[in-house]
């Protein structure tokens, strides 16, 4: 997973930690392959008693080994540039001074460009790619089309020269194939990591927003707002929680609250109710949005009844004297997402305000509903008329308590 530096107002120009590890692995692998092949050719020169290329390759092996160690410890741009120029110089000089272009040793220059792209993947790395790539291209073109007669050239037999040429061609193809496989593996690994992150982001988004709203928000960044003519809204508040807060440390208080709300979330999922938000020790949920349903009020009543039972059970297990007040109202609501950051799916309208008053003017351990909700549920559930209570901004309203 790619980690981003904290935004401090300054633009970061260095590679990210996982990028550096990836570069170290791939470039280090290339350097070790180059050292391995150089050692093989050095052993071959020794068997043929070709002392000139043998003596030349010994310090090259030492230099490549030093570069491998440098890259394995700390992959710096300087160590990588040194590695590439050693490799280009080695292939150019061995071909032109000792074995000639008929050996095909210079074909290995084709392998440098893929490794170069791996070593310097960022746009700002063009300052390294251009000179190294140019040197690589010039070395191949000169060797292929303008070789010179060297006084140090060895004179292998036709059979030996054919063997070297075949070995160089085969080695070049194998190296390029290995590079393709390494790049393919790296791309697959990056793709899998990206898919995991995408799945995690999708899961997080669906935990914040309803699925239909999340899809619409991804398709368009514009504000989303819809009016639902028939929906029900629930507010719940843990009575006595404010006084309880003085008795516990903050982390303990959050743990207690999390236990209650996690159970409420499970009930919301069970009854296909949309959790809207929590505010302190208050819990808000709704039914009939964003998916329209005829039993919106009944679903909230059933959920609310189990919330009372769960709250009592958890309070007994924790040795707390806590009860929950629940208020429900039904009617027209506007639901949607507004703003540009920290999105939240919220509800607006008079129905929401009255539902909040049903809770705040309710009784601990009871479910209080409005006249509108009562009319929807009176044939299915039993209620008692509490009477008319004063609701700020609305005057007196009839309220009903669910009979357990």
N, C-alpha and C positions, 0 to 999 in steps of 0.2 A: 504494500500500500504506500502511495506517495504521501509524504508528510510535508506540509507547507510551513514556512517560517512565519512567525507571528508578525503581523503588519505593524511596523514601527514608524511608517512614513518614509522609510528609506528603501530603495529598490535593491533587492538581493541579486547579485551577479554570479555567485558561486553555485555549483551544482548541489542538488538536494542530497541528503544522506543516502537514500536508496539508489539514486543515480550514480553516486560515487562508488558504491559497492558493486553495482552492475558493471560499471566501466572497469573496475579493478579485476573482476572475475574474467571478463571477456578479453581484455587486453593482456592480462597476465597469462591466460591460456594461449593466446597468439605468440607471446614472447617465449613461452616454454616449448611450443611446437617448433618455432624457429631455431631454438637452441638444440632441440632433439635432432632435427634434420641436419643442422650444421655438424653435429657430432657424428652422425652417420656418414656424411660425405668425408669428414676428416678421417674416419676409420677406413673408408674406401681408398682415399689417397695414400694412406699408409700401406695398404695391401698392394697397391700398384707402384709403391716407391716413388711417388711424385712429390718430391721434397718441397718444391716451391709453393704449390697450393696448400700443402700440409703445414708448412711454417707460417703461411699467411693465416690459415684458419685457426691456429692455436690461440693467438691474441683475440681473434674475433669471438671465439667460444668464451674466453674469459670476460670480454666486454658484454656479451649477451647474458652470461650468467649474472654479472653485476646488475644489469638492467632488470632481469627477472626478480632479483632480490629487492631492488629499489621499488619496483612496481608492486610487489607483494606486500611491502611494508607501508608505502605511501604512494598512491598513484598521483603523481604531479604531472602537469603539462610538460615540464622540462624532461622528466624521465621518459615520457612517451615519445616526445620529439627525438630524443637521443636514440631510442630504440629503432625508430623508423629510418633515421639517417644511417645508422650502423648497418641495418638490413639492406638498404638501397646500395650503399657503398660496397658491401660485401658481394652482393649479386653482380653488380656492375664490374668490379675489379676481378673477381674470380673468372667471370666469363671472358672479359677482354684481355686479361694478362696471362691467363693460364690455359683455359680449356677451349675458348673460341665459341662462337654462337651456335656451332653445330651440336654442342653439348646440350643446349636447351635450358641451361641453368637460369638464364635471364627470364624464362617463362614464369618463374616464381614472383617476378615483379607484378604479375597480374593479381596476386593475392594481397598486395599491400593496400589497395584502395578500399576493399570491404572492411579490413581491420581499421583503416583510417577513419571511416565513417562511424564505426563502433566507438573508437577512442575519442572522437570529437563530435558528439551528437547535436550540439547547440549551434544556433546561428552565429553567435559571437566567436565560435571556434573556426570560422573561415580563415582567420589570420594564420592558423596552423595548417589547415587542410590545403589551401592554395599552394604554398611553397613546397610542401612535402609531395603533394600530388603532381606538381609540375616537375620536380626532380625525378620522381618515379617514371613519369611519361618520357622525359628526355633521356633517362638512362636506358629505357627499353628501345626507343627509336634509334639512338646512337648505336647501340649494340647490334640491332637488327639490320641497319642500313649503312652504317659507317664504321665498321670495325677496323682496328688498326693491327698491324703486325707487331706482336710483342716478343721481345727477346727472351721472355720467361715462359713462353708457351710450351706445354708438354705435347708430345706427339703420340697420342694413343693409337692403338690399332683400330681398324674399321669396326671390328666386333665390339671392342671396349667402348668406342665412341657411340655406337648404336645403343649399347646397354645404358650408358649415361643419359643419352637423349630420351630413351624410353622411361628411365627412372625419373628424370626431371619432369617429363610430361605427365606421367602417372602421379607423381608427388604433387604437381600443381593442381591436377583435377581432384585429388583426394583432399587437399587443403581447401580448395574452393567449396567442395561438397561439405567438408566439416564446418566451414564458415556459414554455409547456408543452413545447416542443421542447427548450429549454435544460435543464429539469428531467428530461425523458426521457433526454437525452444523459448528464446527470450520473448518473442512476440506472443506466443501462446501463454507464457507465464504472465505477461503484462495484460493480455486480454482476460485471462481468468481473474486476475486481481481487479481489473476494471469491472468485470461482471459481478464480482462479490461486493464491490463498493456500490455498484448500481443497485443491487438487490437490497443492500443495507440502507441506502438512501431512500429507495422506494418504501421499504418497511417503515422507516422513520417518518416519511411523509404521510403514509396511511395511518400512522399513530396520531398524527396531528390533525389531518383533514379527512373527511369522508372520501371514499374512493372516487365517486363521480366528480366531486369538487376538485380533487387532486388532479384528475385527468384534464379537466377544463383549465385549471391554473397552469399546468405544464404547456397546454396548447396556446394559451394567451395570457399575458401578464396583466390584462385589464381587470378592474374590480369586478367581482362576481356578486350579484344580489338578485334574489328571487323571492317572490311573495307566495306563501302557501296559505290558502284560505282555511284549511282545517289541519290543525296540529295541536299538540299538547306540550306544555313546558313544566319541568319539575325543578324545584329548588329544595335543597336539603342543607341543614346547618346543625352541627353538633353542639347541643346546648351544654353550657358549662365548660367549654374547651378553653375559653379565654382565661378563666380562673385557673384551669389546670396548667396552663403554660408557665405560670410562676413556680411550679413545683418541679419541673423537669429541665434538664439541660437541652439546648437547642437540637442536638443530634437525636436525643431520646424522643423529643417532641415530634420531630419529623418522622421518625420510625413508627411512632404510634399512629400518626395521621396517615402515613403510607399504608399501614395495615388496613385501616378502615376504607380508604379510597380504593385500594386494590380490589377489595371485595366488591365495592360498588361497581368498579369497572367490569368485573366478571359478570355481574348481574346485567349490566348494560349490554354486554355481548350476548348473554343468554336470551334476552328479550328483544334483541335487534333494535336497541334504543341508541341514539346518538349522544355520546357524552360531549358536552360543549366545552366546559372548562371547570376549573376549581379556583376559588378565590379565598385564600386563607383556609378556614375550616368549612367553607361552604362548597357545595357540589351542585352543578347545573347539568341537566340532561333534557333531551327532547325526543319526541316520537312524531312521525309523520313528515320529517325532513331528514335528509334531502329526498328520501324515498317516500312517496305518498302511500299512506295506509289508512284503512277505515277504522282499525282498532287502536289508534294512537293513544287514546285516553285509557283504555283498558290495559294496554301494555305498560304504561307508566304506573298505574295503580298496582299491578302485580309486582312490578319491580320495587315500588315503594314499600309494599308489605314485606318483601324479603329483606329490604334494607333495614327495616325496624328489627327484624329477627336477628340479622347478622350483627347489627350494632350492639344489641343486648348480649349476644353470645361473646363477642370480642371484649366488651366491657367487663363481663364476668371473668373471662380468662385473664385479663390484664389487671384485675382488681380495681377497676375504675368505676366511678359512678357517673356515667355519661349516657345521655339519650339523644335522639335525633329528632328534629322538627322537620316536617316535610310539607311543602305546599305545591299544589298543582292547579294549573288553569289551562283552558283550551280556547282556541280561536285562531284568528289570522296572525301570522308572523312574517317578518321579512328576515331571510337568512342569507348569509354570504361571507365573502372575504374582502377586506379592504386594506389599503396600505401597500407598502413596498417591501417591508422587512418584518420578520417575526410574525408570519401569518397566523391567524386564528380564525376558525369558523365560528361566527357569532350570530346572535339573534337580536332583533330589534322589534319594538312595537308595544302597544298597550297590553297585549296578551302577556308579554314577558314581564312587564312592570307589575301586573296584578298577580302573576304567579309568585313573584318575589315577595309581595305583600302577604300572600297566603302563607308563606313560610315564616316570615318575620312576626306575623300576628298569630301564629299557630301555637300549639301546645307540645311540650316535649313528649316523645313517644307516641305521637299521633300524626295522622295524615289529614290535612285540611285541604278541601277543594272548593273551587268557586261554583257559583250557580250554573255557569256554562258547562263545566265538567260534570257536575251533578246530573244535569239533564241528559248527558250522553251515557251515564253509567247507572242511573237509578234502577233500571230494570235488571241489572246484572250483579250489582253489589249493594250492600246495606249501608246506609248513612244515617246519621242523626243531625238534625238541624241545630247548628250552634247558635244561630241568631244573626243579627246584623252587626257588623263591626265597622268602625270608622277607618276608611282607607284614604291615606293622604292623596289629595288631588282628585279623588273619585267619590268622596262622600261615603255614605253607608252602603255596604254590600252584604248580601246574604252569603253565609259560608256554611259548609257541611263537614263533619268529621266522619271518616270511614269507621264503621263498626268492625272490630276485629273478629 
